[in-house]
Amino acid sequence: MKKFLILVIAIFGLTAVAQDAGISGKWHFALDTEGGPRNIDAEFTVAGDGTVTGKFGADSVAGTFKDGKLELAFPIHSDEGGDGTLRITGKLDGGALTGGWDFSGYNGTFKATR
């Protein structure tokens, strides 16, 4: 029974590490917007349960990263768009994150690289 418990703990630990390894760290986002590309640097930390924290530019991030999929929703202030919630959904594909973003009725796609 003790060996089984150790095996279960090891598998769970490896799963959490593997999930975290793909997205924690610094990223450079290129958001496609109506006004042209917008570049933003971000840094993420992923907890063992998939909770994402960190920074997106100067703003604090909140969201999840599970099964290779990123979902963020956090308040930001934009000089052009005012205050609102930025939503980012994407997936990790190789060494890049790709997906979409939405903010106050505006939306587009993005690509993020290390």
WOGISUL-V870580 format. One record per residue. N is the residue number from 1. RES is the residue in one letter. NEAR is the number of other C-alpha atoms within 8 Angstrom. Layout:
n=N res=RES near=NEAR
n=N res=RES near=NEAR
This chain:
n=1 res=M near=4
n=2 res=K near=5
n=3 res=K near=6
n=4 res=F near=7
n=5 res=L near=8
n=6 res=I near=8
n=7 res=L near=8
n=8 res=V near=8
n=9 res=I near=8
n=10 res=A near=8
n=11 res=I near=8
n=12 res=F near=8
n=13 res=G near=8
n=14 res=L near=8
n=15 res=T near=8
n=16 res=A near=12
n=17 res=V near=9
n=18 res=A near=8
n=19 res=Q near=14
n=20 res=D near=13
n=21 res=A near=7
n=22 res=G near=8
n=23 res=I near=11
n=24 res=S near=10
n=25 res=G near=7
n=26 res=K near=9
n=27 res=W near=11
n=28 res=H near=11
n=29 res=F near=13
n=30 res=A near=11
n=31 res=L near=13
n=32 res=D near=10
n=33 res=T near=10
n=34 res=E near=4
n=35 res=G near=4
n=36 res=G near=6
n=37 res=P near=8
n=38 res=R near=9
n=39 res=N near=8
n=40 res=I near=10
n=41 res=D near=10
n=42 res=A near=12
n=43 res=E near=11
n=44 res=F near=14
n=45 res=T near=11
n=46 res=V near=14
n=47 res=A near=9
n=48 res=G near=9
n=49 res=D near=6
n=50 res=G near=12
n=51 res=T near=11
n=52 res=V near=14
n=53 res=T near=11
n=54 res=G near=11
n=55 res=K near=11
n=56 res=F near=11
n=57 res=G near=7
n=58 res=A near=5
n=59 res=D near=8
n=60 res=S near=9
n=61 res=V near=13
n=62 res=A near=11
n=63 res=G near=12
n=64 res=T near=11
n=65 res=F near=14
n=66 res=K near=8
n=67 res=D near=5
n=68 res=G near=10
n=69 res=K near=10
n=70 res=L near=13
n=71 res=E near=11
n=72 res=L near=13
n=73 res=A near=11
n=74 res=F near=11
n=75 res=P near=9
n=76 res=I near=9
n=77 res=H near=8
n=78 res=S near=7
n=79 res=D near=5
n=80 res=E near=4
n=81 res=G near=8
n=82 res=G near=7
n=83 res=D near=8
n=84 res=G near=10
n=85 res=T near=10
n=86 res=L near=13
n=87 res=R near=11
n=88 res=I near=12
n=89 res=T near=11
n=90 res=G near=11
n=91 res=K near=10
n=92 res=L near=13
n=93 res=D near=8
n=94 res=G near=4
n=95 res=G near=7
n=96 res=A near=10
n=97 res=L near=11
n=98 res=T near=12
n=99 res=G near=11
n=100 res=G near=11
n=101 res=W near=13
n=102 res=D near=11
n=103 res=F near=10
n=104 res=S near=8
n=105 res=G near=5
n=106 res=Y near=6
n=107 res=N near=9
n=108 res=G near=10
n=109 res=T near=11
n=110 res=F near=12
n=111 res=K near=11
n=112 res=A near=11
n=113 res=T near=9
n=114 res=R near=7
